[in-house]
């Protein structure tokens, strides 16, 4: 598996060569814990997510990606934000893709399943909101979590 390298406002970043609509999902259980994965491609913690497939709706992609990466089936409950900052470039060493960020972040609640790692997630765990700051995340994921925790209007940026 190749690596994922995130660049932000970095003059050494490769020029973006793709824009792929994707989703991230902030799943919160009844104990007020957030579902996190430790990514296999860079070791950082993140909420589940990934690309929206052709012919797939945003909520269907969010539910699919969450099940694939965590073993948890969820129900979408709202939107936390839209992130499309062209200064954020995601480089995939496996194929040379340099993707401009474009992610819709949804909120959800779990309906079934147990946290289970996958090829994309080394670890899966429920984390109390008060402990999220202690987990290593890429800058863009930290912004998504912080905006979610602020619980204002959805972030558009």
Order of alpha helices (4+ residues) and beta strands (2+ residues): beta-beta-beta-beta-beta-beta-alpha-beta-beta-beta-beta-beta-alpha-beta
